[in-house]
C-alpha cells in the first residue's frame, strides 16, 4: 500500500458510513466521583441503550465518548459528552455537524428533579427548565425543538438543602431500583422513537 493509498483509506474511514437515524445523547459528568449520581441519570440511560445493542460507548470524539449502533434497523450514534454538564452543547453540536444532522434527529436523556425517581417524561421541545446541560444545547443549536427524555430523580428533601449536593449525590437503595427500571424504559422508548412510533413511546412511558 502506497502512502497515497494510506491517506485515502484514512480519509474514507474518517467520514460517516451511512445516513443516521438518530443521535442519542445521555447527559452527565465524567469521572468516577460522579458515577451513578442523580445528575448522571442521562449517562446511565444511554449506557443501558448501549447494552441492549451489545456495544460499548468507548470511542473518543466530539468532545465525548460515542458508539455506532443499530436500533430498530436504523444506524444511530450513542453519545456521552465529557465536557462536563454546563458545556454539553459543544459535544452535541460537533457530532451534529459531522453527521450533518438537524435537531429533529436528536434524542437527549437527562435528569429532572421535578419528577419522582423512576418516572419518565418525553417531550418534543421545551425550555431548559434550569438544567444547564439542556441550556447549553439550546444556546448552541439555537432551538429548543429536539426530543428529550426526562428521567425523574426526585427533588431535594427540604428547601435549605444545597441543590448541587443533591443532584451530585447517589440514589438510595429503593430509588436505585426504580432508576434501573427507568433506564430500561428509556431504552425501550428510544427504540420506539427510532422506529417512528413517538406517540406510542409517549403513551407507554411518559408518565
Backbone as a chain_set.jsonl record, in Angstrom:
{"seq": "XXXXXXXXXXXXXXXXXXXXXXXXXXXXXXXXXXXXXXXXXXXXXXXXXXXXXXXXXXXXXXXXXXXXXXXXXXXXXXXXXXXXXXXXXXXXXXXXXXXXXXXXXXXXXXXXXXXXXXXXXXXXXXXXXXXXXXXXXXXXXXXXXXXXXXXXXXXXXXXXXXXXXXXXXXXXXXXXXXXXXXXXXXXXXXXXXXXXXXXXXXXXXXX", "coords": {"N": [[0.851, -1.2, 0.0], [0.667, 2.117, -0.986], [1.772, 5.393, 0.213], [-0.111, 7.239, -0.565], [-2.375, 5.687, -0.969], [-2.786, 4.958, 1.677], [-3.386, 7.429, 2.889], [-5.782, 7.926, 1.56], [-7.356, 5.839, 2.513], [-7.49, 6.488, 5.242], [-8.858, 8.921, 5.082], [-11.336, 8.072, 4.079], [-12.231, 6.457, 6.184], [-12.64, 8.344, 8.112], [-14.954, 9.599, 7.526], [-18.569, 9.788, 7.79], [-20.339, 6.659, 7.758], [-22.889, 5.948, 6.804], [-26.236, 7.176, 6.266], [-27.682, 8.575, 9.158], [-30.072, 7.488, 11.637], [-30.756, 8.541, 14.265], [-29.172, 10.695, 16.687], [-28.354, 9.785, 19.771], [-28.297, 10.935, 22.958], [-26.85, 10.993, 26.156], [-26.803, 12.849, 29.057], [-24.358, 14.003, 31.429], [-21.707, 14.004, 33.907], [-18.205, 13.504, 33.516], [-15.956, 11.164, 35.151], [-15.076, 9.228, 38.038], [-16.1, 10.05, 40.483], [-18.588, 11.001, 39.965], [-20.127, 8.922, 39.106], [-23.127, 7.091, 38.82], [-24.585, 9.053, 40.078], [-27.34, 11.328, 40.757], [-27.341, 13.367, 38.862], [-26.162, 12.156, 36.746], [-27.961, 10.554, 35.48], [-28.686, 10.572, 32.81], [-26.368, 9.622, 31.529], [-26.406, 6.982, 32.541], [-28.746, 6.034, 31.387], [-28.226, 6.121, 28.588], [-26.149, 4.352, 28.5], [-27.51, 2.044, 29.108], [-29.037, 1.8, 26.803], [-26.929, 1.227, 25.071], [-26.168, -1.285, 26.06], [-28.378, -2.832, 25.329], [-27.937, -2.907, 22.656], [-25.653, -4.304, 22.467], [-23.14, -3.003, 22.482], [-20.322, -0.89, 23.37], [-19.869, 2.3, 24.787], [-17.267, 3.767, 23.999], [-15.518, 5.051, 22.283], [-13.502, 7.824, 21.452], [-14.411, 11.044, 20.589], [-15.817, 14.085, 19.272], [-15.703, 15.685, 21.572], [-16.387, 13.891, 23.552], [-17.561, 10.581, 24.479], [-18.426, 7.951, 22.312], [-20.531, 5.671, 20.416], [-21.199, 3.612, 17.621], [-24.188, 2.182, 16.478], [-26.979, -0.081, 15.888], [-30.376, 0.493, 15.929], [-33.614, -0.627, 15.986], [-33.348, -1.332, 13.303], [-32.12, 0.856, 12.189], [-29.277, 2.943, 11.709], [-27.613, 4.419, 14.402], [-26.094, 6.881, 16.575], [-24.645, 6.749, 19.704], [-24.034, 8.928, 22.357], [-21.969, 10.311, 24.879], [-21.375, 13.239, 26.235], [-18.299, 14.633, 27.363], [-17.644, 17.028, 28.388], [-18.269, 18.12, 30.761], [-21.281, 18.962, 32.429], [-22.3, 21.648, 32.004], [-21.324, 22.46, 29.541], [-22.32, 20.826, 27.613], [-23.526, 21.203, 25.114], [-21.458, 21.794, 23.324], [-20.26, 19.367, 22.64], [-22.46, 18.019, 21.535], [-23.127, 19.628, 19.296], [-20.806, 19.391, 17.751], [-20.956, 16.672, 16.991], [-23.402, 16.708, 15.614], [-22.746, 18.414, 13.449], [-20.753, 16.92, 12.171], [-22.126, 14.648, 11.282], [-24.024, 15.843, 9.807], [-26.621, 16.473, 10.785], [-29.88, 17.644, 11.805], [-31.685, 19.208, 14.541], [-33.983, 17.722, 14.753], [-33.264, 15.152, 14.696], [-32.244, 14.449, 17.11], [-32.109, 12.832, 20.274], [-32.315, 13.454, 23.549], [-31.323, 12.514, 26.734], [-31.808, 13.028, 30.168], [-31.459, 14.083, 33.655], [-34.157, 14.978, 35.861], [-35.321, 16.958, 38.343], [-37.886, 17.586, 39.013], [-39.519, 15.458, 38.724], [-40.634, 12.378, 40.197], [-38.392, 9.835, 41.45], [-37.554, 7.448, 38.984], [-39.665, 7.976, 37.263], [-40.618, 8.812, 33.903], [-40.571, 11.334, 31.376], [-41.475, 12.304, 28.219], [-40.705, 14.67, 25.799], [-41.322, 16.809, 22.981], [-40.223, 19.273, 22.6], [-39.159, 22.261, 24.367], [-38.409, 24.463, 27.16], [-35.244, 24.97, 28.921], [-35.634, 24.617, 31.595], [-34.05, 25.184, 33.796], [-32.016, 23.351, 33.721], [-28.683, 22.931, 33.19], [-27.267, 21.505, 31.229], [-29.133, 21.087, 29.175], [-29.699, 23.743, 28.69], [-27.251, 24.567, 27.552], [-27.253, 23.083, 25.154], [-29.508, 24.155, 23.859], [-28.678, 26.835, 23.63], [-26.446, 26.624, 21.876], [-27.398, 25.292, 19.624], [-29.438, 26.891, 18.902], [-32.127, 26.429, 19.12], [-35.041, 25.052, 20.773], [-36.3, 22.872, 19.944], [-36.112, 19.802, 20.067], [-36.156, 16.305, 20.673], [-36.589, 15.085, 23.948], [-35.913, 12.958, 26.708], [-36.891, 12.917, 29.847], [-35.608, 12.0, 32.973], [-36.827, 11.179, 35.977], [-35.478, 12.149, 39.102], [-36.125, 12.967, 41.555], [-36.77, 15.558, 43.968], [-34.859, 17.802, 46.097], [-34.787, 17.153, 49.652], [-35.614, 19.206, 51.432], [-36.153, 22.803, 51.364], [-33.789, 24.169, 52.137], [-31.713, 22.529, 51.551], [-28.73, 22.012, 49.783], [-28.768, 22.366, 46.317], [-26.855, 21.527, 44.411], [-25.401, 19.629, 45.879], [-27.409, 17.777, 46.189], [-28.116, 16.86, 43.529], [-25.696, 15.81, 42.758], [-25.409, 13.768, 44.456], [-25.846, 10.284, 45.478], [-28.22, 7.681, 44.618], [-30.571, 6.247, 46.909], [-31.214, 2.856, 48.114], [-33.878, 1.966, 47.42], [-34.703, 3.908, 45.564], [-32.709, 3.509, 43.734], [-33.378, 1.036, 42.607], [-35.756, 1.749, 41.331], [-34.71, 3.512, 39.454], [-33.158, 1.88, 37.804], [-35.157, 0.474, 36.485], [-36.269, 2.648, 35.183], [-34.198, 3.371, 33.415], [-34.192, 1.168, 31.739], [-36.773, 1.413, 30.656], [-36.445, 3.855, 29.354], [-34.626, 3.141, 27.369], [-36.233, 1.395, 25.891], [-38.141, 3.219, 25.055], [-36.586, 4.853, 23.42], [-36.065, 3.084, 21.318], [-38.655, 2.783, 20.222], [-39.101, 5.429, 19.375], [-37.104, 5.749, 17.423], [-38.079, 3.941, 15.623], [-40.086, 5.389, 14.509], [-42.344, 5.646, 16.121], [-43.298, 7.585, 17.949], [-45.601, 8.575, 19.301], [-46.59, 6.228, 20.458], [-44.473, 5.644, 22.185], [-44.645, 7.844, 23.924], [-47.204, 7.498, 25.012], [-46.868, 5.101, 26.334], [-44.628, 5.277, 28.045], [-44.272, 7.884, 29.008], [-44.95, 9.427, 31.822]], "CA": [[0.0, 0.0, 0.0], [1.446, 3.348, -1.059], [1.405, 6.421, 1.177], [-1.33, 7.886, -1.068], [-3.475, 4.769, -0.649], [-2.996, 5.027, 3.112], [-4.107, 8.683, 3.16], [-7.141, 7.771, 1.041], [-8.046, 4.95, 3.449], [-7.75, 7.256, 6.461], [-9.89, 9.914, 4.766], [-12.62, 7.383, 3.967], [-12.634, 5.982, 7.495], [-12.985, 9.485, 8.956], [-16.252, 10.12, 7.102], [-19.705, 8.979, 8.205], [-20.515, 5.471, 6.933], [-24.208, 5.91, 6.181], [-27.157, 8.146, 6.85], [-28.07, 8.221, 10.516], [-31.42, 7.663, 12.113], [-30.767, 9.499, 15.37], [-28.075, 10.88, 17.627], [-28.951, 9.539, 21.087], [-27.352, 11.571, 23.876], [-27.084, 10.934, 27.594], [-26.04, 13.914, 29.701], [-23.775, 13.708, 32.726], [-20.352, 14.493, 34.149], [-17.209, 12.429, 33.515], [-15.198, 10.992, 36.392], [-15.615, 8.215, 38.946], [-16.827, 10.651, 41.604], [-19.959, 11.314, 39.545], [-20.805, 7.722, 38.646], [-24.386, 6.71, 39.48], [-25.205, 10.181, 40.772], [-28.61, 11.751, 40.156], [-27.067, 14.208, 37.697], [-25.656, 11.307, 35.666], [-29.013, 9.643, 35.037], [-28.623, 10.507, 31.35], [-25.291, 8.677, 31.21], [-26.847, 5.616, 32.842], [-29.772, 5.655, 30.416], [-27.641, 5.842, 27.274], [-25.372, 3.125, 28.665], [-28.478, 0.954, 29.016], [-29.302, 1.663, 25.365], [-25.764, 0.544, 24.503], [-26.225, -2.695, 26.463], [-29.393, -3.509, 24.517], [-27.376, -3.025, 21.302], [-24.404, -5.077, 22.599], [-21.971, -2.173, 22.169], [-19.806, -0.079, 24.462], [-19.642, 3.699, 24.417], [-15.867, 3.898, 24.423], [-14.69, 5.723, 21.287], [-13.357, 9.232, 21.797], [-14.598, 12.015, 19.516], [-16.888, 15.056, 19.52], [-15.594, 16.093, 22.984], [-17.161, 12.935, 24.329], [-17.425, 9.166, 24.164], [-19.54, 7.601, 21.455], [-20.549, 4.35, 19.803], [-22.061, 3.404, 16.465], [-25.005, 1.005, 16.741], [-28.208, -0.202, 15.108], [-31.585, 0.435, 16.753], [-34.792, -0.741, 15.142], [-32.957, -1.413, 11.903], [-31.525, 2.113, 11.727], [-27.989, 3.298, 12.291], [-27.673, 5.513, 15.366], [-24.894, 7.168, 17.344], [-24.832, 6.996, 21.132], [-23.023, 9.924, 22.744], [-21.858, 10.833, 26.243], [-20.467, 14.387, 26.274], [-17.386, 14.643, 28.508], [-17.279, 18.441, 28.565], [-18.991, 18.485, 31.974], [-22.68, 19.239, 32.097], [-22.596, 23.014, 31.552], [-20.852, 22.669, 28.172], [-22.77, 19.662, 26.839], [-23.854, 21.598, 23.749], [-20.264, 21.779, 22.472], [-20.119, 17.999, 22.149], [-23.624, 17.71, 20.702], [-23.035, 20.354, 18.028], [-19.737, 18.778, 16.956], [-21.483, 15.438, 16.399], [-24.418, 17.108, 14.63], [-22.079, 18.951, 12.262], [-20.027, 15.847, 11.498], [-23.083, 13.763, 10.611], [-24.963, 16.694, 9.053], [-27.942, 16.254, 11.36], [-30.531, 18.776, 12.448], [-32.135, 18.854, 15.89], [-35.083, 16.767, 14.684], [-32.67, 13.822, 14.805], [-31.636, 14.319, 18.43], [-32.848, 12.357, 21.444], [-31.466, 13.805, 24.681], [-31.793, 11.953, 28.005], [-31.184, 13.758, 31.277], [-32.119, 14.052, 34.951], [-35.154, 16.012, 36.122], [-35.662, 16.925, 39.773], [-39.321, 17.832, 39.207], [-40.209, 14.166, 38.622], [-40.259, 11.392, 41.194], [-37.417, 8.862, 40.955], [-38.064, 6.359, 38.166], [-40.664, 8.429, 36.299], [-40.112, 9.351, 32.641], [-41.426, 12.247, 30.624], [-40.952, 12.518, 26.863], [-41.168, 15.942, 25.253], [-40.822, 17.12, 21.642], [-39.496, 20.533, 22.7], [-39.407, 22.916, 25.641], [-37.337, 25.265, 27.737], [-34.232, 24.184, 29.645], [-36.152, 24.33, 32.93], [-32.996, 25.311, 34.791], [-30.992, 22.304, 33.554], [-27.588, 23.581, 32.465], [-26.906, 20.74, 30.035], [-30.124, 21.422, 28.152], [-29.474, 25.159, 28.376], [-26.107, 24.638, 26.643], [-27.664, 22.564, 23.841], [-30.402, 25.159, 23.265], [-27.884, 28.019, 23.285], [-25.53, 26.39, 20.761], [-28.145, 24.901, 18.424], [-30.346, 27.988, 18.584], [-33.527, 25.995, 19.139], [-35.424, 24.118, 21.832], [-37.11, 21.853, 19.292], [-35.48, 18.497, 19.949], [-36.745, 15.327, 21.573], [-35.869, 14.818, 25.188], [-36.486, 12.012, 27.659], [-36.53, 13.346, 31.194], [-35.559, 10.908, 33.936], [-37.059, 11.716, 37.311], [-34.519, 11.781, 40.152], [-36.64, 13.473, 42.824], [-36.298, 16.879, 44.407], [-34.156, 17.827, 47.389], [-35.736, 16.862, 50.733], [-36.17, 20.433, 52.006], [-35.668, 23.97, 50.608], [-32.454, 24.615, 52.528], [-30.726, 21.551, 51.098], [-27.989, 22.514, 48.629], [-29.196, 21.655, 45.11], [-25.699, 20.859, 43.799], [-25.126, 18.43, 46.67], [-28.487, 16.812, 45.942], [-28.03, 16.214, 42.211], [-24.438, 15.078, 42.655], [-25.474, 12.666, 45.401], [-26.21, 8.958, 44.96], [-29.553, 7.186, 44.929], [-30.729, 5.232, 47.938], [-31.483, 1.522, 47.582], [-35.191, 1.877, 46.779], [-34.688, 4.746, 44.363], [-31.804, 2.873, 42.777], [-34.154, 0.006, 41.902], [-36.672, 2.47, 40.439], [-33.952, 4.11, 38.356], [-32.785, 0.82, 36.864], [-36.34, 0.261, 35.654], [-36.409, 3.839, 34.337], [-33.208, 3.305, 32.338], [-34.692, 0.163, 30.794], [-37.915, 2.003, 29.945], [-35.919, 4.887, 28.457], [-34.058, 2.439, 26.212], [-37.37, 0.913, 25.102], [-38.737, 4.407, 24.438], [-35.686, 5.251, 22.33], [-36.294, 2.172, 20.193], [-39.918, 3.15, 19.6], [-38.935, 6.716, 18.688], [-36.318, 5.494, 16.214], [-38.969, 3.217, 14.708], [-41.152, 6.329, 14.124], [-43.512, 5.382, 16.963], [-43.19, 8.539, 19.05], [-46.85, 8.614, 20.071], [-46.636, 5.013, 21.273], [-43.487, 5.81, 23.254], [-45.162, 8.812, 24.887], [-48.356, 6.896, 25.712], [-46.466, 3.952, 27.145], [-43.576, 5.534, 29.036], [-44.238, 9.256, 29.516], [-45.922, 9.455, 32.914]], "C": [[0.886, 1.249, 0.0], [0.979, 4.346, -0.006], [0.119, 7.122, 0.762], [-2.558, 7.015, -0.791], [-3.82, 4.827, 0.83], [-3.786, 6.285, 3.477], [-5.559, 8.581, 2.698], [-7.976, 6.9, 1.977], [-8.424, 5.691, 4.72], [-8.877, 8.258, 6.229], [-11.26, 9.267, 4.699], [-13.133, 6.936, 5.327], [-13.081, 7.118, 8.403], [-14.345, 10.067, 8.618], [-17.38, 9.23, 7.599], [-19.952, 7.825, 7.237], [-21.833, 5.476, 6.171], [-25.097, 6.929, 6.871], [-27.638, 7.656, 8.212], [-29.563, 8.349, 10.738], [-31.46, 8.76, 13.159], [-29.406, 9.559, 16.061], [-28.701, 10.814, 19.014], [-27.936, 9.953, 22.15], [-27.787, 11.366, 25.317], [-26.202, 11.96, 28.278], [-25.538, 13.493, 31.078], [-22.413, 14.352, 32.849], [-19.374, 13.326, 34.133], [-16.506, 12.328, 34.865], [-15.882, 10.04, 37.346], [-16.445, 8.815, 40.067], [-18.279, 10.962, 41.266], [-20.752, 10.084, 39.125], [-22.036, 7.422, 39.5], [-24.999, 7.827, 40.322], [-26.514, 10.54, 40.081], [-28.364, 12.524, 38.86], [-26.563, 13.394, 36.507], [-26.693, 10.291, 35.2], [-29.012, 9.495, 33.517], [-27.536, 9.562, 30.872], [-25.78, 7.245, 31.389], [-27.869, 5.134, 31.823], [-29.163, 5.306, 29.065], [-26.743, 4.607, 27.338], [-26.292, 1.898, 28.605], [-28.878, 0.722, 27.563], [-28.169, 0.882, 24.711], [-25.787, -0.945, 24.831], [-27.237, -3.461, 25.611], [-28.913, -3.713, 23.083], [-26.077, -3.824, 21.285], [-23.191, -4.294, 22.12], [-21.522, -1.451, 23.433], [-19.551, 1.334, 23.959], [-18.222, 4.059, 24.862], [-14.939, 4.526, 23.377], [-14.668, 7.215, 21.579], [-13.471, 10.122, 20.559], [-15.696, 12.975, 19.952], [-16.878, 15.568, 20.973], [-16.443, 15.173, 23.87], [-16.772, 11.51, 23.991], [-18.637, 8.757, 23.354], [-19.425, 6.155, 20.995], [-21.521, 4.363, 18.636], [-22.884, 2.144, 16.737], [-26.208, 0.985, 15.798], [-29.373, -0.366, 16.077], [-32.786, 0.38, 15.817], [-34.481, -0.742, 13.662], [-32.318, -0.157, 11.349], [-30.212, 2.383, 12.449], [-28.148, 4.514, 13.196], [-26.304, 5.695, 16.015], [-25.299, 7.437, 18.782], [-23.699, 7.896, 21.604], [-23.142, 10.3, 24.212], [-20.886, 12.01, 26.224], [-19.582, 14.328, 27.525], [-16.86, 16.049, 28.779], [-17.632, 18.949, 29.953], [-20.31, 19.117, 31.566], [-22.896, 20.606, 31.447], [-22.191, 23.287, 30.11], [-21.287, 21.538, 27.243], [-23.035, 19.997, 25.378], [-22.671, 21.565, 22.808], [-20.076, 20.403, 21.845], [-21.242, 17.655, 21.172], [-23.506, 18.367, 19.333], [-21.923, 19.792, 17.149], [-20.235, 17.518, 16.263], [-22.535, 15.754, 15.337], [-23.782, 17.587, 13.335], [-21.379, 17.852, 11.466], [-20.981, 14.972, 10.69], [-24.149, 14.523, 9.822], [-26.412, 16.445, 9.48], [-28.55, 17.575, 11.813], [-31.123, 18.292, 13.775], [-33.328, 17.903, 15.89], [-34.579, 15.336, 14.827], [-31.909, 13.635, 16.122], [-32.617, 13.686, 19.402], [-31.919, 12.585, 22.633], [-32.103, 13.27, 25.966], [-31.049, 12.62, 29.154], [-32.049, 13.711, 32.532], [-33.086, 15.22, 35.116], [-35.597, 15.91, 37.578], [-37.145, 17.151, 40.029], [-40.149, 16.555, 39.13], [-39.721, 13.219, 39.719], [-39.26, 10.394, 40.604], [-38.082, 7.719, 40.184], [-39.104, 6.764, 37.145], [-39.98, 8.993, 35.052], [-41.097, 10.368, 32.083], [-40.751, 12.536, 29.293], [-41.558, 13.797, 26.311], [-40.537, 16.184, 23.888], [-39.984, 18.399, 21.64], [-39.771, 21.128, 24.07], [-38.212, 23.703, 26.122], [-36.344, 24.365, 28.47], [-34.672, 23.868, 31.063], [-35.104, 24.402, 34.02], [-31.905, 24.259, 34.686], [-29.885, 22.847, 32.654], [-27.136, 22.819, 31.23], [-27.841, 21.048, 28.88], [-29.978, 22.882, 27.734], [-28.341, 25.312, 27.355], [-26.483, 24.165, 25.24], [-28.559, 23.577, 23.131], [-29.603, 26.373, 22.8], [-27.064, 27.798, 22.019], [-26.216, 25.894, 19.49], [-29.1, 26.006, 17.981], [-31.808, 27.604, 18.564], [-33.78, 25.085, 20.334], [-36.266, 22.981, 21.268], [-36.283, 20.595, 19.029], [-36.096, 17.58, 21.0], [-35.909, 15.172, 22.828], [-36.648, 13.814, 26.03], [-35.976, 12.408, 29.038], [-36.631, 12.156, 32.144], [-35.711, 11.489, 35.336], [-36.032, 11.226, 38.321], [-34.981, 12.274, 41.52], [-36.019, 14.802, 43.212], [-35.618, 16.777, 45.765], [-35.168, 17.756, 48.529], [-36.325, 18.087, 51.421], [-35.506, 21.632, 51.338], [-34.243, 24.392, 50.923], [-31.347, 23.674, 52.062], [-30.048, 22.082, 49.833], [-28.302, 21.683, 47.386], [-28.043, 20.892, 44.457], [-25.364, 19.57, 44.549], [-26.162, 17.351, 46.389], [-28.295, 16.092, 44.604], [-26.731, 15.436, 42.032], [-24.367, 13.912, 43.639], [-25.945, 11.375, 44.733], [-27.646, 8.606, 45.348], [-29.51, 6.216, 46.104], [-31.123, 3.913, 47.302], [-32.802, 1.453, 46.822], [-35.24, 2.697, 45.493], [-33.774, 4.155, 43.293], [-32.51, 1.806, 41.962], [-35.101, 0.671, 40.907], [-35.93, 3.028, 39.229], [-33.511, 3.062, 37.345], [-33.945, 0.504, 35.925], [-36.54, 1.424, 34.694], [-35.431, 3.803, 33.172], [-33.636, 2.281, 31.283], [-35.849, 0.724, 29.982], [-37.463, 3.084, 28.975], [-35.336, 4.257, 27.201], [-35.165, 1.906, 25.302], [-38.058, 2.067, 24.379], [-37.899, 4.881, 23.256], [-35.936, 4.381, 21.11], [-37.599, 2.529, 19.469], [-39.805, 4.459, 18.811], [-38.183, 6.53, 17.376], [-37.165, 4.777, 15.162], [-40.16, 4.074, 14.256], [-42.461, 6.058, 14.863], [-43.487, 6.289, 18.195], [-44.446, 8.547, 19.919], [-46.97, 7.39, 20.984], [-45.671, 5.115, 22.443], [-44.018, 6.745, 24.338], [-46.317, 8.216, 25.688], [-47.923, 5.82, 26.682], [-45.533, 4.318, 28.293], [-43.556, 6.939, 29.613], [-45.337, 9.427, 30.564], [-46.174, 10.894, 33.379]], "O": [[1.741, 1.417, 0.869], [-0.08, 4.171, 0.596], [-0.659, 7.553, 1.613], [-3.626, 7.511, -0.432], [-4.991, 4.757, 1.206], [-4.73, 6.229, 4.265], [-6.463, 9.088, 3.363], [-9.152, 7.177, 2.21], [-9.539, 5.547, 5.221], [-9.75, 8.424, 7.081], [-12.239, 9.825, 5.195], [-14.33, 7.023, 5.599], [-13.82, 6.89, 9.361], [-14.844, 10.933, 9.336], [-17.172, 8.035, 7.809], [-19.794, 7.988, 6.027], [-21.884, 5.053, 5.016], [-24.752, 7.472, 7.921], [-27.958, 6.481, 8.391], [-30.235, 9.183, 10.132], [-32.115, 9.785, 12.971], [-28.615, 8.617, 16.022], [-29.487, 11.685, 19.388], [-26.846, 9.386, 22.231], [-28.957, 11.545, 25.653], [-24.984, 11.946, 28.101], [-26.193, 12.736, 31.793], [-22.01, 15.148, 32.001], [-19.676, 12.265, 34.679], [-16.467, 13.294, 35.627], [-17.108, 10.031, 37.461], [-17.382, 8.185, 40.556], [-19.103, 11.163, 42.158], [-21.938, 10.197, 38.818], [-21.994, 7.49, 40.729], [-25.84, 7.567, 41.182], [-26.768, 10.111, 38.955], [-29.091, 12.355, 37.881], [-26.541, 13.892, 35.382], [-26.342, 9.28, 34.592], [-29.304, 8.419, 32.995], [-27.739, 8.793, 29.932], [-25.598, 6.4, 30.512], [-27.864, 3.965, 31.438], [-29.54, 4.304, 28.457], [-26.594, 3.895, 26.345], [-25.895, 0.843, 28.111], [-29.04, -0.422, 27.138], [-28.408, -0.012, 23.899], [-25.462, -1.775, 23.982], [-26.988, -4.601, 25.218], [-29.416, -4.585, 22.374], [-25.468, -4.007, 20.231], [-22.319, -4.836, 21.442], [-22.24, -1.406, 24.432], [-19.077, 1.532, 22.841], [-18.011, 4.584, 25.956], [-13.721, 4.539, 23.555], [-15.697, 7.803, 21.914], [-12.715, 9.964, 19.6], [-16.424, 12.695, 20.904], [-17.936, 15.85, 21.535], [-17.117, 15.618, 24.8], [-15.78, 11.266, 23.304], [-19.757, 9.164, 23.663], [-18.391, 5.505, 21.153], [-22.543, 5.049, 18.671], [-22.333, 1.138, 17.182], [-26.421, 1.912, 15.016], [-29.362, -1.248, 16.935], [-32.949, 1.245, 14.956], [-35.251, -0.218, 12.856], [-32.002, -0.1, 10.161], [-30.059, 2.091, 13.635], [-28.745, 5.516, 12.803], [-25.469, 4.79, 16.007], [-26.184, 8.25, 19.049], [-22.535, 7.653, 21.286], [-24.228, 10.568, 24.726], [-19.675, 11.793, 26.2], [-20.061, 14.012, 28.614], [-15.772, 16.228, 29.328], [-17.325, 20.093, 30.288], [-20.431, 19.722, 30.501], [-23.603, 20.708, 30.444], [-22.666, 24.253, 29.512], [-20.674, 21.324, 26.197], [-22.798, 19.169, 24.499], [-22.845, 21.333, 21.611], [-19.768, 20.29, 20.659], [-21.001, 17.071, 20.115], [-23.76, 17.723, 18.316], [-22.077, 19.721, 15.93], [-19.967, 17.315, 15.079], [-22.552, 15.131, 14.276], [-24.223, 17.215, 12.248], [-21.407, 17.854, 10.235], [-20.684, 14.6, 9.554], [-25.057, 13.924, 9.245], [-27.298, 16.237, 8.651], [-27.831, 18.511, 12.161], [-31.066, 17.103, 14.089], [-33.653, 17.331, 16.931], [-35.364, 14.415, 15.052], [-31.04, 12.77, 16.23], [-33.814, 13.969, 19.361], [-30.853, 11.975, 22.714], [-33.271, 13.539, 26.251], [-29.826, 12.762, 29.124], [-33.223, 13.346, 32.477], [-32.866, 16.307, 34.581], [-36.175, 14.906, 37.994], [-37.618, 16.933, 41.144], [-41.341, 16.566, 39.434], [-38.556, 13.252, 40.116], [-39.276, 10.136, 39.4], [-39.038, 7.106, 40.657], [-39.408, 5.986, 36.241], [-38.9, 9.577, 35.136], [-42.304, 10.266, 32.297], [-39.596, 12.96, 29.249], [-42.773, 13.986, 26.348], [-39.384, 15.824, 23.649], [-39.132, 18.581, 20.771], [-40.533, 20.56, 24.851], [-37.126, 23.614, 25.55], [-36.567, 23.164, 28.622], [-34.14, 22.945, 31.679], [-35.243, 23.755, 35.059], [-30.962, 24.27, 35.477], [-30.127, 23.181, 31.495], [-26.666, 23.432, 30.271], [-27.402, 21.246, 27.748], [-30.118, 23.213, 26.556], [-28.455, 26.091, 26.409], [-26.078, 24.774, 24.25], [-28.39, 23.829, 21.938], [-29.827, 26.882, 21.701], [-26.991, 28.688, 21.171], [-25.678, 26.056, 18.395], [-29.518, 26.049, 16.824], [-32.643, 28.352, 18.056], [-32.867, 24.434, 20.842], [-36.873, 22.218, 22.019], [-35.819, 20.361, 17.913], [-36.502, 18.024, 22.074], [-34.68, 15.133, 22.775], [-37.878, 13.823, 26.056], [-34.796, 12.256, 29.353], [-37.608, 11.406, 32.123], [-34.834, 12.203, 35.821], [-35.746, 10.031, 38.392], [-34.316, 12.032, 42.527], [-34.892, 15.12, 42.831], [-35.781, 15.793, 46.486], [-36.288, 18.246, 48.39], [-37.436, 18.015, 51.946], [-34.407, 21.5, 50.798], [-33.555, 24.925, 50.052], [-30.166, 24.003, 52.174], [-30.724, 22.549, 48.915], [-28.131, 20.464, 47.384], [-28.215, 19.759, 44.006], [-25.079, 18.544, 43.932], [-25.843, 16.163, 46.354], [-28.309, 14.862, 44.55], [-26.676, 14.499, 41.235], [-23.391, 13.161, 43.657], [-26.383, 11.375, 43.583], [-28.206, 9.169, 46.289], [-28.55, 5.465, 46.276], [-31.343, 3.845, 46.093], [-32.846, 0.941, 45.704], [-35.75, 2.242, 44.469], [-34.036, 4.286, 42.098], [-32.272, 1.68, 40.761], [-35.235, 0.213, 39.772], [-36.453, 3.019, 38.114], [-33.493, 3.334, 36.144], [-33.75, 0.293, 34.728], [-36.929, 1.231, 33.542], [-35.794, 4.166, 32.054], [-33.462, 2.503, 30.085], [-35.909, 0.538, 28.766], [-38.031, 3.222, 27.891], [-35.525, 4.77, 26.098], [-35.043, 1.961, 24.078], [-38.502, 1.922, 23.241], [-38.437, 5.265, 22.218], [-36.011, 4.886, 19.99], [-37.636, 2.57, 18.239], [-40.348, 4.577, 17.713], [-38.569, 7.081, 16.345], [-36.986, 4.983, 13.962], [-41.124, 3.556, 13.691], [-43.546, 6.218, 14.304], [-43.635, 5.829, 19.327], [-44.35, 8.527, 21.146], [-47.395, 7.501, 22.134], [-46.001, 4.722, 23.562], [-43.861, 6.475, 25.528], [-46.398, 8.406, 26.901], [-48.538, 5.642, 27.734], [-45.625, 3.749, 29.381], [-42.884, 7.173, 30.618], [-46.513, 9.556, 30.225], [-46.967, 11.117, 34.295]]}, "num_chains": 1, "name": "protein.A"}
